[in-house]
Amino acid sequence: RKSKITASRKLLLKSLMLAKAKEEWEQEIVDKQSEKERYLSERITPLRTSGLSLSQLQDLCRELHEKVEIVDEERYDIEAKCNHNTREIKDLKIKVLDLRGKFKRPPLRRVRVSADAMLRALLGSKHKVSMDLRANLKSVKKEDTEKERPVEVGDWRKNVEAMSGMEGRKKMFDAAKSPTGQ
């Protein structure tokens, strides 16, 4: 599948988009700065300290100190609310992930542990359990299996010639059928 736009055209469009984004970003920075200056000029009145007596300057300092305390209290309250909200958001995110059942599983490593060590880990160190896995296996006697199959000693070439072809297959089928029929 070939794209309808050539590579050079894509590159040109990409560079134009980046240039436009840069211009908008710079304009946004200028707008924020002007908004900040406007807000500060509205909120903060210029201080007029010229021509004030010592007692008037002390009163002005007390007023400014009270305003600073009020603003600091508001900042502290807002910061405490913000921290509380972020903790609550984090807890709710964890609850949502738990309800969904989707969580990041850590990569597991293969660890070779014996059955005894695994039981000790599960049951604790107080229980000394030794598990002999071979004790539960069935025991098979080799003598019985050898007696069931009679071994014919003979020339193997004759046996191969006799079993070749369809007659040999019929003999094998009949031989396999007869012991089960008895």
C-alpha positions as CSV (number, residue, x, y, z in Angstrom):
1,R,0.0,0.0,0.0
2,K,1.4,3.3,-1.0
3,S,0.4,6.5,0.8
4,K,-1.2,9.3,-1.2
5,I,1.2,11.9,0.2
6,T,4.9,11.8,-0.8
7,A,7.6,11.8,1.9
8,S,8.8,15.3,1.0
9,R,5.2,16.6,1.3
10,K,4.8,14.9,4.6
11,L,8.0,16.4,5.9
12,L,6.9,19.9,4.7
13,L,3.6,19.6,6.4
14,K,5.2,18.3,9.6
15,S,7.6,21.3,9.7
16,L,4.8,23.7,9.0
17,M,2.7,22.2,11.9
18,L,5.7,22.4,14.2
19,A,6.3,26.1,13.3
20,K,2.6,26.9,13.9
21,A,2.7,25.1,17.2
22,K,5.8,27.0,18.3
23,E,4.2,30.3,17.4
24,E,1.0,29.5,19.4
25,W,3.1,28.3,22.3
26,E,5.1,31.6,22.4
27,Q,1.8,33.6,22.1
28,E,0.4,31.6,25.0
29,I,3.4,32.5,27.1
30,V,3.1,36.2,26.3
31,D,-0.7,36.0,27.1
32,K,-0.1,34.4,30.4
33,Q,2.5,37.0,31.4
34,S,0.2,39.9,30.4
35,E,-2.7,38.2,32.4
36,K,-0.4,37.9,35.4
37,E,0.6,41.5,35.2
38,R,-3.0,42.7,34.8
39,Y,-4.1,40.6,37.8
40,L,-1.3,41.8,40.0
41,S,-2.0,45.5,39.1
42,E,-5.6,45.0,40.1
43,R,-4.9,43.2,43.4
44,I,-1.9,45.2,44.5
45,T,-2.1,48.9,45.0
46,P,1.2,50.8,44.9
47,L,2.5,51.8,48.3
48,R,2.8,55.5,49.1
49,T,5.3,55.8,51.9
50,S,6.5,59.3,51.1
51,G,5.3,62.0,53.6
52,L,4.2,59.5,56.3
53,S,5.2,59.8,59.9
54,L,6.8,57.0,61.9
55,S,3.5,56.0,63.5
56,Q,1.7,55.9,60.2
57,L,4.5,53.8,58.7
58,Q,4.2,51.4,61.7
59,D,0.5,51.1,61.2
60,L,1.0,50.4,57.4
61,C,3.5,47.7,58.3
62,R,1.0,46.1,60.8
63,E,-1.7,46.1,58.1
64,L,0.6,44.5,55.6
65,H,1.7,41.9,58.1
66,E,-2.0,41.0,58.8
67,K,-2.7,40.7,55.1
68,V,0.4,38.5,54.7
69,E,-0.8,36.3,57.6
70,I,-4.3,36.0,56.0
71,V,-2.9,35.1,52.6
72,D,-0.5,32.5,54.2
73,E,-3.4,30.9,56.0
74,E,-5.4,30.7,52.8
75,R,-2.4,29.2,51.0
76,Y,-1.9,26.6,53.7
77,D,-5.7,25.6,53.7
78,I,-5.6,25.3,49.9
79,E,-2.5,23.2,50.0
80,A,-4.0,20.9,52.6
81,K,-7.1,20.5,50.5
82,C,-5.0,19.8,47.5
83,N,-3.0,17.1,49.3
84,H,-6.1,15.5,50.6
85,N,-7.7,15.4,47.2
86,T,-4.6,13.9,45.6
87,R,-4.5,11.2,48.2
88,E,-8.2,10.5,47.7
89,I,-7.7,10.4,43.9
90,K,-4.8,7.9,44.3
91,D,-6.9,5.7,46.6
92,L,-9.9,5.7,44.2
93,K,-7.6,4.8,41.3
94,I,-6.3,1.8,43.3
95,K,-9.9,0.8,44.0
96,V,-10.8,1.0,40.4
97,L,-7.8,-1.1,39.3
98,D,-8.7,-3.7,42.0
99,L,-12.3,-3.8,40.8
100,R,-11.3,-4.1,37.2
101,G,-8.9,-6.9,38.0
102,K,-6.3,-5.5,35.7
103,F,-3.0,-4.9,37.4
104,K,0.6,-5.1,36.3
105,R,2.0,-8.5,37.1
106,P,5.7,-8.6,38.0
107,P,7.9,-10.8,35.9
108,L,8.4,-14.1,37.5
109,R,11.7,-15.9,37.7
110,R,12.2,-19.7,37.7
111,V,13.3,-20.9,41.1
112,R,14.2,-24.5,41.7
113,V,12.7,-25.6,45.0
114,S,12.5,-29.1,46.3
115,A,9.2,-30.5,47.5
116,D,10.4,-30.5,51.1
117,A,11.4,-26.9,50.9
118,M,8.1,-25.9,49.3
119,L,6.1,-27.7,52.0
120,R,8.3,-26.0,54.7
121,A,7.6,-22.6,53.1
122,L,3.8,-23.3,53.0
123,L,3.4,-25.0,56.4
124,G,6.1,-23.1,58.2
125,S,9.3,-24.2,59.8
126,K,7.6,-26.0,62.7
127,H,6.3,-28.8,60.5
128,K,9.0,-31.2,59.4
129,V,7.4,-33.0,56.6
130,S,9.5,-35.1,54.3
131,M,7.7,-36.2,51.2
132,D,8.9,-39.3,49.4
133,L,7.3,-39.0,46.0
134,R,8.6,-42.4,44.8
135,A,6.7,-44.2,47.5
136,N,3.4,-43.5,45.8
137,L,4.5,-44.9,42.5
138,K,3.3,-48.2,41.2
139,S,5.9,-50.9,41.3
140,V,6.2,-53.0,38.2
141,K,7.8,-56.4,38.3
142,K,10.0,-57.1,35.4
143,E,9.7,-60.9,35.7
144,D,6.0,-60.9,35.0
145,T,6.3,-58.8,31.8
146,E,9.0,-61.1,30.5
147,K,6.9,-64.3,31.1
148,E,3.9,-62.9,29.2
149,R,5.8,-62.5,25.9
150,P,7.3,-65.7,24.7
151,V,10.4,-65.1,22.8
152,E,11.0,-67.2,19.8
153,V,14.6,-67.7,18.9
154,G,15.1,-68.3,15.3
155,D,16.4,-67.0,12.1
156,W,15.3,-63.4,11.8
157,R,15.4,-63.4,8.0
158,K,12.7,-66.0,7.9
159,N,10.6,-64.0,10.3
160,V,10.9,-60.9,8.1
161,E,10.0,-62.8,4.9
162,A,7.0,-64.3,6.6
163,M,5.8,-61.0,7.9
164,S,6.2,-59.1,4.6
165,G,3.2,-58.4,2.5
166,M,-0.5,-58.7,3.4
167,E,-0.2,-62.2,4.7
168,G,2.3,-61.1,7.3
169,R,0.0,-58.3,8.5
170,K,-2.9,-60.7,8.7
171,K,-0.8,-63.1,10.8
172,M,0.2,-60.2,13.1
173,F,-3.5,-59.2,13.4
174,D,-4.6,-62.8,14.1
175,A,-1.7,-63.2,16.6
176,A,-2.7,-60.0,18.4
177,K,-6.4,-61.1,18.5
178,S,-5.9,-64.6,19.8
179,P,-4.4,-64.0,23.3
180,T,-7.1,-61.5,24.2
181,G,-9.8,-64.0,23.0
182,Q,-8.5,-66.6,25.5
